Amino acid sequence: MSFVRAGPAEILRSSQKDDTIIKKLEQILENILLGLKGPRMSIKYKNKLHYLAHLLYFANSTLYGLQTLGEEYTGIVQVDNSLRHMPSFLQRSLMILLDCFGSTLATSLLTMMEHIVLENNDLIPDAKIKLLNVLCIFKKIIPFVSHVHKAYFYCRWNTYHLSKRITGTNYILIRYWLKDRQTLYGFKFLGIITFINLLILAEQSSKEFITSGRNTSAEGHSLLPINSGTKQTPGKICSMCLNNINGPSCTPCGHVFCWTCILEWLNNDNKCPICREKVVASRVVQLMNYC
């Protein structure tokens, strides 16, 4: 019996349905932690709850060889490259681990290598700078690879997640008579547009990296990886998450926290976590030159 390979519309709708359910599961875990340990612990472990929700969802569906709710919703089933057999237990386990922790593990590994290079006194300064540059480029490429893979999916519609492509997992359509064939050219057009956009972004990022490298070399400093996003203030510890203050923000009573930490706290308690003075979220001021 021949099976019909699932199209991009079914795979994408399945992934969107799974993401919605995982977010609901994450919210349930956050509420449980909030009730047991309070807002401080809820804020501190919020990012980790995302991975836990992801792992719990797929461990109770894919790992047991069952359809996820998204796959059941669109009528697709996971198969191996032969399109006749289910992926083995080892394939499913590896796929779940890569899907949950792949990018995080890659980033952590590169960060660990950066620390090793920085602490290695046997390397000459020029070699150390070049190695740090290479590691910085790899860290910037990690999210870019995921976007490129999604653009490729829009054009070829095999697998939406990179973890499934690595482990050789495909999808077949159970209710083949319901296959959506009208959107195929639309997905191809979307893939081409996405590729063009990624090329433009890659060119801009390369120019910025080269320019920053020249400026740093001209100043005589080693080129270190620069984290994009909110400003992080080294040496200043947030009393809520106990990490370096990320996006320093001041309450009317004069206490400084991370921007996300204090806003998450005020969603559950309208008092300063230190002095217990009443605080309104709209009165919190983000500090631009805090040092």
C-alpha positions, -999 to 999 in steps of 0.1 A, spaced: 0 0 0 14 34 -10 10 64 14 7 100 4 33 124 18 18 151 39 19 186 24 31 219 40 -3 231 50 -10 200 72 25 200 87 24 237 95 -11 236 110 0 206 131 30 225 144 10 256 152 -16 234 172 12 218 191 28 251 200 -5 264 213 -10 234 236 27 236 248 21 273 257 -10 264 277 9 236 295 37 261 302 12 285 318 -2 257 339 33 248 352 40 285 359 8 288 379 17 257 399 52 270 407 37 304 415 13 289 440 39 267 456 70 289 457 57 325 450 65 351 423 103 351 429 108 315 420 82 317 392 102 345 375 136 328 381 126 295 365 102 309 338 125 301 309 132 266 322 94 259 324 93 263 286 117 234 281 99 213 307 65 218 291 80 210 257 96 178 271 65 167 289 43 171 259 64 151 235 75 126 261 38 117 266 30 115 229 58 111 204 80 91 227 53 65 231 47 63 194 15 82 195 3 112 175 5 146 191 -27 166 193 -16 187 163 -8 156 142 -42 141 151 -59 174 143 -45 174 107 -45 136 102 -7 131 98 16 104 111 53 103 117 73 77 96 109 71 87 125 77 53 109 46 39 74 61 44 63 26 56 75 23 92 73 44 123 105 60 135 124 38 160 124 46 197 160 59 194 150 81 165 121 95 185 142 101 216 169 119 197 143 140 178 127 151 211 160 160 227 171 180 196 138 197 194 137 207 231 174 214 238 193 215 204 199 252 200 204 257 237 230 229 239 248 243 208 249 278 223 261 265 257 288 244 240 301 275 221 300 296 253 320 270 271 346 270 243 348 308 245 356 305 282 383 278 275 399 301 249 398 331 272 414 312 300 441 296 279 473 315 284 493 294 259 475 310 229 490 341 214 467 372 214 461 371 177 451 335 176 428 340 206 411 369 189 406 348 157 392 319 176 368 341 195 356 357 162 349 322 148 330 311 179 310 344 178 301 338 141 289 303 150 267 316 178 251 341 154 246 314 128 226 290 151 192 309 149 199 317 112 202 280 103 167 274 118 153 302 96 170 288 65 156 254 72 120 268 75 125 287 42 136 254 26 105 237 41 82 263 24 98 253 -10 101 215 -5 76 208 23 93 177 38 98 185 75 92 218 93 115 211 123 152 207 118 153 179 145 130 158 123 152 163 92 183 153 112 167 121 125 151 112 91 115 117 103 88 124 77 50 127 76 23 108 57 -13 118 54 -39 94 67 -69 111 51 -52 116 17 -84 127 0 -83 158 22 -48 168 11 -45 206 5 -29 210 -29 -41 246 -36 -16 262 -13 16 246 -27 26 275 -50 18 299 -23 42 281 1 69 281 -27 65 318 -32 67 323 6 99 303 7 115 323 -21 106 356 -3 120 342 30 153 332 13 157 367 -2 150 383 32 175 360 49 202 369 23 196 406 30 198 401 68 230 380 63 246 407 43 237 434 68 249 412 98 282 405 79 288 442 73 281 451 110 303 423 122 332 433 99 328 470 109 327 462 146 358 440 142 377 468 125 367 493 152 377 469 180 410 460 164 418 497 159 412 503 196 436 475 205 410 453 223 402 417 217 370 411 198 345 394 221 310 382 213 284 409 217 250 398 229 221 414 210 190 426 228 185 442 262 215 459 278 230 438 305 248 455 334 278 434 346 286 435 383 250 446 393 229 418 405 191 417 404 178 407 438 150 388 422 166 365 396 201 368 412 217 373 378 233 404 362 206 431 358 192 428 323 175 461 313 179 480 346 146 494 357 139 516 388 108 516 410 96 549 426 111 538 459 145 536 443 152 499 439 166 486 406 157 452 390 156 436 356 129 450 334 112 416 329 116 406 365 99 436 380 70 436 355 64 399 361 64 406 398 40 435 396 16 413 376 11 393 407 19 417 436 17 455 434 44 461 461 81 465 458 97 431 465 123 447 488 107 475 508 70 465 502 60 500 491 31 501 467 43 503 431 23 508 399 38 492 368 34 524 348 57 542 373 86 518 367 113 536 347 139 519 326 174 533 331 195 540 300 229 548 315 229 527 346 263 516 357 
